[in-house]
């Protein structure tokens, strides 16, 4: 063999090795993206639910505004925890 073929073999071997190492990383990144998207959806849904719950709470006269606000905060905090569990 001559130097040119040796060089081509080395370069092609390195290209194959690089492709084999990069493939799992891209799938991991895709999986992380899906987890982030799912966590974001959970938080957005919880925000809407918290708004509705606060509006209902304020419409009814059973609780004060502060209690309604705390209820909304609690709902959002629960959603954040659920989203963290989904992500990690």
mmCIF file as gemmi writes it, N, C-alpha and C atoms, coordinates in Angstrom:
data_model
loop_
_atom_site.group_PDB
_atom_site.id
_atom_site.type_symbol
_atom_site.label_atom_id
_atom_site.label_alt_id
_atom_site.label_comp_id
_atom_site.label_asym_id
_atom_site.label_entity_id
_atom_site.label_seq_id
_atom_site.pdbx_PDB_ins_code
_atom_site.Cartn_x
_atom_site.Cartn_y
_atom_site.Cartn_z
_atom_site.occupancy
_atom_site.B_iso_or_equiv
_atom_site.pdbx_formal_charge
_atom_site.auth_seq_id
_atom_site.auth_asym_id
_atom_site.pdbx_PDB_model_num
ATOM 1 N N . UNK Axp A 1 ? 0.836 -1.176 0 1 0 ? 1 A 1
ATOM 2 C CA . UNK Axp A 1 ? 0 0 0 1 0 ? 1 A 1
ATOM 3 C C . UNK Axp A 1 ? 0.881 1.239 0 1 0 ? 1 A 1
ATOM 4 N N . UNK Axp A 2 ? 0.316 2.272 -0.5 1 0 ? 2 A 1
ATOM 5 C CA . UNK Axp A 2 ? 1.087 3.506 -0.495 1 0 ? 2 A 1
ATOM 6 C C . UNK Axp A 2 ? 0.53 4.467 0.547 1 0 ? 2 A 1
ATOM 7 N N . UNK Axp A 3 ? 1.154 5.582 0.683 1 0 ? 3 A 1
ATOM 8 C CA . UNK Axp A 3 ? 0.786 6.543 1.718 1 0 ? 3 A 1
ATOM 9 C C . UNK Axp A 3 ? -0.632 7.085 1.526 1 0 ? 3 A 1
ATOM 10 N N . UNK Axp A 4 ? -1.035 7.278 0.298 1 0 ? 4 A 1
ATOM 11 C CA . UNK Axp A 4 ? -2.362 7.847 0.024 1 0 ? 4 A 1
ATOM 12 C C . UNK Axp A 4 ? -3.45 6.9 0.517 1 0 ? 4 A 1
ATOM 13 N N . UNK Axp A 5 ? -3.319 5.611 0.259 1 0 ? 5 A 1
ATOM 14 C CA . UNK Axp A 5 ? -4.337 4.654 0.707 1 0 ? 5 A 1
ATOM 15 C C . UNK Axp A 5 ? -4.332 4.527 2.222 1 0 ? 5 A 1
ATOM 16 N N . UNK Axp A 6 ? -3.163 4.557 2.842 1 0 ? 6 A 1
ATOM 17 C CA . UNK Axp A 6 ? -3.1 4.503 4.301 1 0 ? 6 A 1
ATOM 18 C C . UNK Axp A 6 ? -3.823 5.705 4.913 1 0 ? 6 A 1
ATOM 19 N N . UNK Axp A 7 ? -3.576 6.857 4.347 1 0 ? 7 A 1
ATOM 20 C CA . UNK Axp A 7 ? -4.228 8.08 4.824 1 0 ? 7 A 1
ATOM 21 C C . UNK Axp A 7 ? -5.74 7.987 4.653 1 0 ? 7 A 1
ATOM 22 N N . UNK Axp A 8 ? -6.201 7.467 3.529 1 0 ? 8 A 1
ATOM 23 C CA . UNK Axp A 8 ? -7.634 7.334 3.272 1 0 ? 8 A 1
ATOM 24 C C . UNK Axp A 8 ? -8.267 6.362 4.266 1 0 ? 8 A 1
ATOM 25 N N . UNK Axp A 9 ? -7.578 5.304 4.574 1 0 ? 9 A 1
ATOM 26 C CA . UNK Axp A 9 ? -8.098 4.325 5.54 1 0 ? 9 A 1
ATOM 27 C C . UNK Axp A 9 ? -8.21 4.965 6.923 1 0 ? 9 A 1
ATOM 28 N N . UNK Axp A 10 ? -7.203 5.705 7.318 1 0 ? 10 A 1
ATOM 29 C CA . UNK Axp A 10 ? -7.22 6.353 8.629 1 0 ? 10 A 1
ATOM 30 C C . UNK Axp A 10 ? -8.353 7.376 8.702 1 0 ? 10 A 1
ATOM 31 N N . UNK Axp A 11 ? -8.494 8.183 7.673 1 0 ? 11 A 1
ATOM 32 C CA . UNK Axp A 11 ? -9.536 9.21 7.664 1 0 ? 11 A 1
ATOM 33 C C . UNK Axp A 11 ? -10.918 8.573 7.674 1 0 ? 11 A 1
ATOM 34 N N . UNK Axp A 12 ? -11.128 7.544 6.886 1 0 ? 12 A 1
ATOM 35 C CA . UNK Axp A 12 ? -12.444 6.896 6.864 1 0 ? 12 A 1
ATOM 36 C C . UNK Axp A 12 ? -12.743 6.206 8.19 1 0 ? 12 A 1
ATOM 37 N N . UNK Axp A 13 ? -11.725 5.63 8.822 1 0 ? 13 A 1
ATOM 38 C CA . UNK Axp A 13 ? -11.921 5.01 10.142 1 0 ? 13 A 1
ATOM 39 C C . UNK Axp A 13 ? -12.306 6.052 11.184 1 0 ? 13 A 1
ATOM 40 N N . UNK Axp A 14 ? -11.656 7.205 11.123 1 0 ? 14 A 1
ATOM 41 C CA . UNK Axp A 14 ? -11.982 8.273 12.066 1 0 ? 14 A 1
ATOM 42 C C . UNK Axp A 14 ? -13.392 8.803 11.827 1 0 ? 14 A 1
ATOM 43 N N . UNK Axp A 15 ? -13.802 8.902 10.581 1 0 ? 15 A 1
ATOM 44 C CA . UNK Axp A 15 ? -15.154 9.369 10.261 1 0 ? 15 A 1
ATOM 45 C C . UNK Axp A 15 ? -16.198 8.395 10.797 1 0 ? 15 A 1
ATOM 46 N N . UNK Axp A 16 ? -15.956 7.116 10.635 1 0 ? 16 A 1
ATOM 47 C CA . UNK Axp A 16 ? -16.894 6.102 11.131 1 0 ? 16 A 1
ATOM 48 C C . UNK Axp A 16 ? -16.955 6.152 12.658 1 0 ? 16 A 1
ATOM 49 N N . UNK Axp A 17 ? -15.808 6.259 13.306 1 0 ? 17 A 1
ATOM 50 C CA . UNK Axp A 17 ? -15.775 6.326 14.769 1 0 ? 17 A 1
ATOM 51 C C . UNK Axp A 17 ? -16.513 7.56 15.279 1 0 ? 17 A 1
ATOM 52 N N . UNK Axp A 18 ? -16.334 8.674 14.614 1 0 ? 18 A 1
ATOM 53 C CA . UNK Axp A 18 ? -17.025 9.909 15.01 1 0 ? 18 A 1
ATOM 54 C C . UNK Axp A 18 ? -18.53 9.751 14.865 1 0 ? 18 A 1
ATOM 55 N N . UNK Axp A 19 ? -18.965 9.166 13.762 1 0 ? 19 A 1
ATOM 56 C CA . UNK Axp A 19 ? -20.406 8.969 13.539 1 0 ? 19 A 1
ATOM 57 C C . UNK Axp A 19 ? -20.999 8.057 14.606 1 0 ? 19 A 1
ATOM 58 N N . UNK Axp A 20 ? -20.266 7.028 14.984 1 0 ? 20 A 1
ATOM 59 C CA . UNK Axp A 20 ? -20.753 6.09 16.003 1 0 ? 20 A 1
ATOM 60 C C . UNK Axp A 20 ? -20.859 6.78 17.359 1 0 ? 20 A 1
ATOM 61 N N . UNK Axp A 21 ? -19.949 7.682 17.647 1 0 ? 21 A 1
ATOM 62 C CA . UNK Axp A 21 ? -19.987 8.387 18.937 1 0 ? 21 A 1
ATOM 63 C C . UNK Axp A 21 ? -21.029 9.487 18.979 1 0 ? 21 A 1
ATOM 64 N N . UNK Axp A 22 ? -21.304 10.124 17.866 1 0 ? 22 A 1
ATOM 65 C CA . UNK Axp A 22 ? -22.247 11.246 17.837 1 0 ? 22 A 1
ATOM 66 C C . UNK Axp A 22 ? -23.697 10.777 17.829 1 0 ? 22 A 1
ATOM 67 N N . UNK Axp A 23 ? -23.986 9.643 17.243 1 0 ? 23 A 1
ATOM 68 C CA . UNK Axp A 23 ? -25.368 9.166 17.119 1 0 ? 23 A 1
ATOM 69 C C . UNK Axp A 23 ? -26.102 9.085 18.458 1 0 ? 23 A 1
ATOM 70 N N . UNK Axp A 24 ? -25.525 8.499 19.512 1 0 ? 24 A 1
ATOM 71 C CA . UNK Axp A 24 ? -26.248 8.453 20.793 1 0 ? 24 A 1
ATOM 72 C C . UNK Axp A 24 ? -26.474 9.841 21.393 1 0 ? 24 A 1
ATOM 73 N N . UNK Axp A 25 ? -25.554 10.764 21.161 1 0 ? 25 A 1
ATOM 74 C CA . UNK Axp A 25 ? -25.711 12.106 21.72 1 0 ? 25 A 1
ATOM 75 C C . UNK Axp A 25 ? -26.907 12.828 21.118 1 0 ? 25 A 1
ATOM 76 N N . UNK Axp A 26 ? -27.131 12.655 19.825 1 0 ? 26 A 1
ATOM 77 C CA . UNK Axp A 26 ? -28.259 13.331 19.198 1 0 ? 26 A 1
ATOM 78 C C . UNK Axp A 26 ? -29.581 12.763 19.693 1 0 ? 26 A 1
ATOM 79 N N . UNK Axp A 27 ? -29.634 11.464 19.919 1 0 ? 27 A 1
ATOM 80 C CA . UNK Axp A 27 ? -30.885 10.887 20.432 1 0 ? 27 A 1
ATOM 81 C C . UNK Axp A 27 ? -31.129 11.345 21.868 1 0 ? 27 A 1
ATOM 82 N N . UNK Axp A 28 ? -30.078 11.499 22.646 1 0 ? 28 A 1
ATOM 83 C CA . UNK Axp A 28 ? -30.221 11.99 24.021 1 0 ? 28 A 1
ATOM 84 C C . UNK Axp A 28 ? -30.738 13.418 24.021 1 0 ? 28 A 1
ATOM 85 N N . UNK Axp A 29 ? -30.213 14.246 23.124 1 0 ? 29 A 1
ATOM 86 C CA . UNK Axp A 29 ? -30.66 15.639 23.03 1 0 ? 29 A 1
ATOM 87 C C . UNK Axp A 29 ? -32.129 15.699 22.632 1 0 ? 29 A 1
ATOM 88 N N . UNK Axp A 30 ? -32.541 14.835 21.719 1 0 ? 30 A 1
ATOM 89 C CA . UNK Axp A 30 ? -33.941 14.791 21.3 1 0 ? 30 A 1
ATOM 90 C C . UNK Axp A 30 ? -34.83 14.397 22.477 1 0 ? 30 A 1
ATOM 91 N N . UNK Axp A 31 ? -34.378 13.425 23.249 1 0 ? 31 A 1
ATOM 92 C CA . UNK Axp A 31 ? -35.163 12.983 24.409 1 0 ? 31 A 1
ATOM 93 C C . UNK Axp A 31 ? -35.288 14.107 25.434 1 0 ? 31 A 1
ATOM 94 N N . UNK Axp A 32 ? -34.196 14.829 25.658 1 0 ? 32 A 1
ATOM 95 C CA . UNK Axp A 32 ? -34.256 15.958 26.595 1 0 ? 32 A 1
ATOM 96 C C . UNK Axp A 32 ? -35.224 17.032 26.106 1 0 ? 32 A 1
ATOM 97 N N . UNK Axp A 33 ? -35.224 17.296 24.811 1 0 ? 33 A 1
ATOM 98 C CA . UNK Axp A 33 ? -36.138 18.281 24.246 1 0 ? 33 A 1
ATOM 99 C C . UNK Axp A 33 ? -37.579 17.891 24.448 1 0 ? 33 A 1
ATOM 100 N N . UNK Axp A 34 ? -37.865 16.607 24.272 1 0 ? 34 A 1
ATOM 101 C CA . UNK Axp A 34 ? -39.235 16.125 24.484 1 0 ? 34 A 1
ATOM 102 C C . UNK Axp A 34 ? -39.636 16.27 25.946 1 0 ? 34 A 1
ATOM 103 N N . UNK Axp A 35 ? -38.714 15.981 26.855 1 0 ? 35 A 1
ATOM 104 C CA . UNK Axp A 35 ? -39.013 16.123 28.278 1 0 ? 35 A 1
ATOM 105 C C . UNK Axp A 35 ? -39.274 17.582 28.641 1 0 ? 35 A 1
ATOM 106 N N . UNK Axp A 36 ? -38.468 18.49 28.094 1 0 ? 36 A 1
ATOM 107 C CA . UNK Axp A 36 ? -38.687 19.92 28.365 1 0 ? 36 A 1
ATOM 108 C C . UNK Axp A 36 ? -40.031 20.371 27.826 1 0 ? 36 A 1
ATOM 109 N N . UNK Axp A 37 ? -40.368 19.907 26.625 1 0 ? 37 A 1
ATOM 110 C CA . UNK Axp A 37 ? -41.647 20.287 26.008 1 0 ? 37 A 1
ATOM 111 C C . UNK Axp A 37 ? -42.809 19.786 26.86 1 0 ? 37 A 1
ATOM 112 N N . UNK Axp A 38 ? -42.706 18.551 27.326 1 0 ? 38 A 1
ATOM 113 C CA . UNK Axp A 38 ? -43.775 17.984 28.152 1 0 ? 38 A 1
ATOM 114 C C . UNK Axp A 38 ? -43.909 18.754 29.472 1 0 ? 38 A 1
ATOM 115 N N . UNK Axp A 39 ? -42.772 19.107 30.076 1 0 ? 39 A 1
ATOM 116 C CA . UNK Axp A 39 ? -42.801 19.864 31.326 1 0 ? 39 A 1
ATOM 117 C C . UNK Axp A 39 ? -43.411 21.244 31.098 1 0 ? 39 A 1
ATOM 118 N N . UNK Axp A 40 ? -43.084 21.867 29.97 1 0 ? 40 A 1
ATOM 119 C CA . UNK Axp A 40 ? -43.651 23.19 29.655 1 0 ? 40 A 1
ATOM 120 C C . UNK Axp A 40 ? -45.159 23.101 29.507 1 0 ? 40 A 1
ATOM 121 N N . UNK Axp A 41 ? -45.636 22.055 28.847 1 0 ? 41 A 1
ATOM 122 C CA . UNK Axp A 41 ? -47.083 21.877 28.675 1 0 ? 41 A 1
ATOM 123 C C . UNK Axp A 41 ? -47.773 21.694 30.013 1 0 ? 41 A 1
ATOM 124 N N . UNK Axp A 42 ? -47.15 20.943 30.904 1 0 ? 42 A 1
ATOM 125 C CA . UNK Axp A 42 ? -47.726 20.737 32.237 1 0 ? 42 A 1
ATOM 126 C C . UNK Axp A 42 ? -47.879 22.074 32.948 1 0 ? 42 A 1
ATOM 127 N N . UNK Axp A 43 ? -46.818 22.899 32.894 1 0 ? 43 A 1
ATOM 128 C CA . UNK Axp A 43 ? -46.876 24.199 33.583 1 0 ? 43 A 1
ATOM 129 C C . UNK Axp A 43 ? -47.901 25.13 32.951 1 0 ? 43 A 1
ATOM 130 N N . UNK Axp A 44 ? -47.989 25.125 31.621 1 0 ? 44 A 1
ATOM 131 C CA . UNK Axp A 44 ? -48.964 25.997 30.956 1 0 ? 44 A 1
ATOM 132 C C . UNK Axp A 44 ? -50.385 25.578 31.293 1 0 ? 44 A 1
ATOM 133 N N . UNK Axp A 45 ? -50.649 24.288 31.294 1 0 ? 45 A 1
ATOM 134 C CA . UNK Axp A 45 ? -51.984 23.802 31.662 1 0 ? 45 A 1
ATOM 135 C C . UNK Axp A 45 ? -52.319 24.18 33.102 1 0 ? 45 A 1
ATOM 136 N N . UNK Axp A 46 ? -51.33 24.067 33.98 1 0 ? 46 A 1
ATOM 137 C CA . UNK Axp A 46 ? -51.557 24.413 35.386 1 0 ? 46 A 1
ATOM 138 C C . UNK Axp A 46 ? -51.836 25.901 35.549 1 0 ? 46 A 1
ATOM 139 N N . UNK Axp A 47 ? -51.149 26.739 34.766 1 0 ? 47 A 1
ATOM 140 C CA . UNK Axp A 47 ? -51.404 28.179 34.843 1 0 ? 47 A 1
ATOM 141 C C . UNK Axp A 47 ? -52.847 28.493 34.503 1 0 ? 47 A 1
ATOM 142 N N . UNK Axp A 48 ? -53.328 27.883 33.418 1 0 ? 48 A 1
ATOM 143 C CA . UNK Axp A 48 ? -54.72 28.109 33.019 1 0 ? 48 A 1
ATOM 144 C C . UNK Axp A 48 ? -55.668 27.645 34.11 1 0 ? 48 A 1
ATOM 145 N N . UNK Axp A 49 ? -55.394 26.462 34.663 1 0 ? 49 A 1
ATOM 146 C CA . UNK Axp A 49 ? -56.235 25.937 35.737 1 0 ? 49 A 1
ATOM 147 C C . UNK Axp A 49 ? -56.198 26.823 36.972 1 0 ? 49 A 1
ATOM 148 N N . UNK Axp A 50 ? -55.024 27.341 37.295 1 0 ? 50 A 1
ATOM 149 C CA . UNK Axp A 50 ? -54.892 28.211 38.468 1 0 ? 50 A 1
ATOM 150 C C . UNK Axp A 50 ? -55.672 29.508 38.265 1 0 ? 50 A 1
ATOM 151 N N . UNK Axp A 51 ? -55.619 30.056 37.045 1 0 ? 51 A 1
ATOM 152 C CA . UNK Axp A 51 ? -56.39 31.286 36.757 1 0 ? 51 A 1
ATOM 153 C C . UNK Axp A 51 ? -57.882 31.042 36.943 1 0 ? 51 A 1
ATOM 154 N N . UNK Axp A 52 ? -58.342 29.914 36.391 1 0 ? 52 A 1
ATOM 155 C CA . UNK Axp A 52 ? -59.77 29.594 36.5 1 0 ? 52 A 1
ATOM 156 C C . UNK Axp A 52 ? -60.173 29.391 37.96 1 0 ? 52 A 1
ATOM 157 N N . UNK Axp A 53 ? -59.316 28.678 38.7 1 0 ? 53 A 1
ATOM 158 C CA . UNK Axp A 53 ? -59.622 28.422 40.109 1 0 ? 53 A 1
ATOM 159 C C . UNK Axp A 53 ? -59.671 29.727 40.897 1 0 ? 53 A 1
ATOM 160 N N . UNK Axp A 54 ? -58.748 30.648 40.599 1 0 ? 54 A 1
ATOM 161 C CA . UNK Axp A 54 ? -58.744 31.934 41.307 1 0 ? 54 A 1
ATOM 162 C C . UNK Axp A 54 ? -59.988 32.745 40.952 1 0 ? 54 A 1
ATOM 163 N N . UNK Axp A 55 ? -60.378 32.719 39.679 1 0 ? 55 A 1
ATOM 164 C CA . UNK Axp A 55 ? -61.576 33.454 39.265 1 0 ? 55 A 1
ATOM 165 C C . UNK Axp A 55 ? -62.812 32.893 39.963 1 0 ? 55 A 1
ATOM 166 N N . UNK Axp A 56 ? -62.897 31.567 40.043 1 0 ? 56 A 1
ATOM 167 C CA . UNK Axp A 56 ? -64.031 30.944 40.736 1 0 ? 56 A 1
ATOM 168 C C . UNK Axp A 56 ? -64.003 31.281 42.222 1 0 ? 56 A 1
ATOM 169 N N . UNK Axp A 57 ? -62.801 31.272 42.778 1 0 ? 57 A 1
ATOM 170 C CA . UNK Axp A 57 ? -62.659 31.572 44.209 1 0 ? 57 A 1
ATOM 171 C C . UNK Axp A 57 ? -63.1 33.003 44.498 1 0 ? 57 A 1
ATOM 172 N N . UNK Axp A 58 ? -62.674 33.936 43.633 1 0 ? 58 A 1
ATOM 173 C CA . UNK Axp A 58 ? -63.057 35.337 43.834 1 0 ? 58 A 1
ATOM 174 C C . UNK Axp A 58 ? -64.545 35.554 43.599 1 0 ? 58 A 1
ATOM 175 N N . UNK Axp A 59 ? -65.128 34.784 42.671 1 0 ? 59 A 1
ATOM 176 C CA . UNK Axp A 59 ? -66.559 34.928 42.382 1 0 ? 59 A 1
ATOM 177 C C . UNK Axp A 59 ? -67.389 34.465 43.585 1 0 ? 59 A 1
ATOM 178 N N . UNK Axp A 60 ? -66.966 33.371 44.196 1 0 ? 60 A 1
ATOM 179 C CA . UNK Axp A 60 ? -67.637 32.915 45.407 1 0 ? 60 A 1
ATOM 180 C C . UNK Axp A 60 ? -67.122 33.733 46.571 1 0 ? 60 A 1
ATOM 181 N N . UNK Axp A 61 ? -67.93 33.934 47.567 1 0 ? 61 A 1
ATOM 182 C CA . UNK Axp A 61 ? -67.513 34.803 48.673 1 0 ? 61 A 1
ATOM 183 C C . UNK Axp A 61 ? -67.048 34.017 49.895 1 0 ? 61 A 1
ATOM 184 N N . UNK Axp A 62 ? -66.623 32.763 49.7 1 0 ? 62 A 1
ATOM 185 C CA . UNK Axp A 62 ? -66.205 31.97 50.854 1 0 ? 62 A 1
ATOM 186 C C . UNK Axp A 62 ? -64.828 32.365 51.378 1 0 ? 62 A 1
ATOM 187 N N . UNK Axp A 63 ? -63.927 32.798 50.471 1 0 ? 63 A 1
ATOM 188 C CA . UNK Axp A 63 ? -62.547 33.072 50.874 1 0 ? 63 A 1
ATOM 189 C C . UNK Axp A 63 ? -62.183 34.52 50.556 1 0 ? 63 A 1
ATOM 190 N N . UNK Axp A 64 ? -61.143 34.974 51.255 1 0 ? 64 A 1
ATOM 191 C CA . UNK Axp A 64 ? -60.64 36.325 50.987 1 0 ? 64 A 1
ATOM 192 C C . UNK Axp A 64 ? -59.755 36.296 49.74 1 0 ? 64 A 1
ATOM 193 N N . UNK Axp A 65 ? -59.411 37.484 49.26 1 0 ? 65 A 1
ATOM 194 C CA . UNK Axp A 65 ? -58.529 37.565 48.08 1 0 ? 65 A 1
ATOM 195 C C . UNK Axp A 65 ? -57.182 36.914 48.36 1 0 ? 65 A 1
ATOM 196 N N . UNK Axp A 66 ? -56.672 37.111 49.582 1 0 ? 66 A 1
ATOM 197 C CA . UNK Axp A 66 ? -55.371 36.542 49.947 1 0 ? 66 A 1
ATOM 198 C C . UNK Axp A 66 ? -55.415 35.016 49.914 1 0 ? 66 A 1
ATOM 199 N N . UNK Axp A 67 ? -56.514 34.457 50.402 1 0 ? 67 A 1
ATOM 200 C CA . UNK Axp A 67 ? -56.651 32.994 50.385 1 0 ? 67 A 1
ATOM 201 C C . UNK Axp A 67 ? -56.745 32.472 48.951 1 0 ? 67 A 1
ATOM 202 N N . UNK Axp A 68 ? -57.448 33.206 48.102 1 0 ? 68 A 1
ATOM 203 C CA . UNK Axp A 68 ? -57.545 32.813 46.69 1 0 ? 68 A 1
ATOM 204 C C . UNK Axp A 68 ? -56.175 32.868 46.034 1 0 ? 68 A 1
ATOM 205 N N . UNK Axp A 69 ? -55.413 33.902 46.348 1 0 ? 69 A 1
ATOM 206 C CA . UNK Axp A 69 ? -54.067 34.061 45.789 1 0 ? 69 A 1
ATOM 207 C C . UNK Axp A 69 ? -53.17 32.912 46.234 1 0 ? 69 A 1
ATOM 208 N N . UNK Axp A 70 ? -53.248 32.551 47.513 1 0 ? 70 A 1
ATOM 209 C CA . UNK Axp A 70 ? -52.446 31.448 48.028 1 0 ? 70 A 1
ATOM 210 C C . UNK Axp A 70 ? -52.819 30.134 47.352 1 0 ? 70 A 1
ATOM 211 N N . UNK Axp A 71 ? -54.097 29.957 47.109 1 0 ? 71 A 1
ATOM 212 C CA . UNK Axp A 71 ? -54.557 28.746 46.431 1 0 ? 71 A 1
ATOM 213 C C . UNK Axp A 71 ? -53.971 28.67 45.015 1 0 ? 71 A 1
ATOM 214 N N . UNK Axp A 72 ? -53.965 29.813 44.325 1 0 ? 72 A 1
ATOM 215 C CA . UNK Axp A 72 ? -53.395 29.864 42.983 1 0 ? 72 A 1
ATOM 216 C C . UNK Axp A 72 ? -51.9 29.563 43.029 1 0 ? 72 A 1
ATOM 217 N N . UNK Axp A 73 ? -51.19 30.156 43.979 1 0 ? 73 A 1
ATOM 218 C CA . UNK Axp A 73 ? -49.754 29.904 44.119 1 0 ? 73 A 1
ATOM 219 C C . UNK Axp A 73 ? -49.47 28.439 44.39 1 0 ? 73 A 1
ATOM 220 N N . UNK Axp A 74 ? -50.278 27.848 45.251 1 0 ? 74 A 1
ATOM 221 C CA . UNK Axp A 74 ? -50.102 26.419 45.561 1 0 ? 74 A 1
ATOM 222 C C . UNK Axp A 74 ? -50.303 25.543 44.338 1 0 ? 74 A 1
ATOM 223 N N . UNK Axp A 75 ? -51.305 25.876 43.542 1 0 ? 75 A 1
ATOM 224 C CA . UNK Axp A 75 ? -51.573 25.11 42.32 1 0 ? 75 A 1
ATOM 225 C C . UNK Axp A 75 ? -50.385 25.207 41.363 1 0 ? 75 A 1
ATOM 226 N N . UNK Axp A 76 ? -49.858 26.411 41.193 1 0 ? 76 A 1
ATOM 227 C CA . UNK Axp A 76 ? -48.723 26.602 40.292 1 0 ? 76 A 1
ATOM 228 C C . UNK Axp A 76 ? -47.479 25.892 40.818 1 0 ? 76 A 1
ATOM 229 N N . UNK Axp A 77 ? -47.268 25.933 42.137 1 0 ? 77 A 1
ATOM 230 C CA . UNK Axp A 77 ? -46.103 25.271 42.723 1 0 ? 77 A 1
ATOM 231 C C . UNK Axp A 77 ? -46.186 23.755 42.534 1 0 ? 77 A 1
ATOM 232 N N . UNK Axp A 78 ? -47.373 23.197 42.714 1 0 ? 78 A 1
ATOM 233 C CA . UNK Axp A 78 ? -47.553 21.757 42.485 1 0 ? 78 A 1
ATOM 234 C C . UNK Axp A 78 ? -47.226 21.392 41.041 1 0 ? 78 A 1
ATOM 235 N N . UNK Axp A 79 ? -47.628 22.244 40.121 1 0 ? 79 A 1
ATOM 236 C CA . UNK Axp A 79 ? -47.349 21.997 38.704 1 0 ? 79 A 1
ATOM 237 C C . UNK Axp A 79 ? -45.854 22.073 38.424 1 0 ? 79 A 1
ATOM 238 N N . UNK Axp A 80 ? -45.167 23.019 39.06 1 0 ? 80 A 1
ATOM 239 C CA . UNK Axp A 80 ? -43.713 23.124 38.872 1 0 ? 80 A 1
ATOM 240 C C . UNK Axp A 80 ? -43.018 21.849 39.346 1 0 ? 80 A 1
ATOM 241 N N . UNK Axp A 81 ? -43.439 21.333 40.494 1 0 ? 81 A 1
ATOM 242 C CA . UNK Axp A 81 ? -42.848 20.102 41.014 1 0 ? 81 A 1
ATOM 243 C C . UNK Axp A 81 ? -43.097 18.94 40.062 1 0 ? 81 A 1
ATOM 244 N N . UNK Axp A 82 ? -44.315 18.855 39.555 1 0 ? 82 A 1
ATOM 245 C CA . UNK Axp A 82 ? -44.643 17.795 38.604 1 0 ? 82 A 1
ATOM 246 C C . UNK Axp A 82 ? -43.796 17.921 37.333 1 0 ? 82 A 1
ATOM 247 N N . UNK Axp A 83 ? -43.591 19.15 36.871 1 0 ? 83 A 1
ATOM 248 C CA . UNK Axp A 83 ? -42.788 19.377 35.68 1 0 ? 83 A 1
ATOM 249 C C . UNK Axp A 83 ? -41.325 18.99 35.94 1 0 ? 83 A 1
ATOM 250 N N . UNK Axp A 84 ? -40.818 19.306 37.126 1 0 ? 84 A 1
ATOM 251 C CA . UNK Axp A 84 ? -39.438 18.921 37.473 1 0 ? 84 A 1
ATOM 252 C C . UNK Axp A 84 ? -39.302 17.404 37.483 1 0 ? 84 A 1
ATOM 253 N N . UNK Axp A 85 ? -40.3 16.731 38.039 1 0 ? 85 A 1
ATOM 254 C CA . UNK Axp A 85 ? -40.256 15.264 38.058 1 0 ? 85 A 1
ATOM 255 C C . UNK Axp A 85 ? -40.249 14.694 36.645 1 0 ? 85 A 1
ATOM 256 N N . UNK Axp A 86 ? -40.968 15.346 35.747 1 0 ? 86 A 1
ATOM 257 C CA . UNK Axp A 86 ? -41.029 14.897 34.361 1 0 ? 86 A 1
ATOM 258 C C . UNK Axp A 86 ? -39.687 15.11 33.661 1 0 ? 86 A 1
ATOM 259 N N . UNK Axp A 87 ? -39.076 16.253 33.922 1 0 ? 87 A 1
ATOM 260 C CA . UNK Axp A 87 ? -37.82 16.592 33.24 1 0 ? 87 A 1
ATOM 261 C C . UNK Axp A 87 ? -36.639 15.759 33.723 1 0 ? 87 A 1
ATOM 262 N N . UNK Axp A 88 ? -36.527 15.558 35.017 1 0 ? 88 A 1
ATOM 263 C CA . UNK Axp A 88 ? -35.304 14.925 35.558 1 0 ? 88 A 1
ATOM 264 C C . UNK Axp A 88 ? -35.564 13.52 35.991 1 0 ? 88 A 1
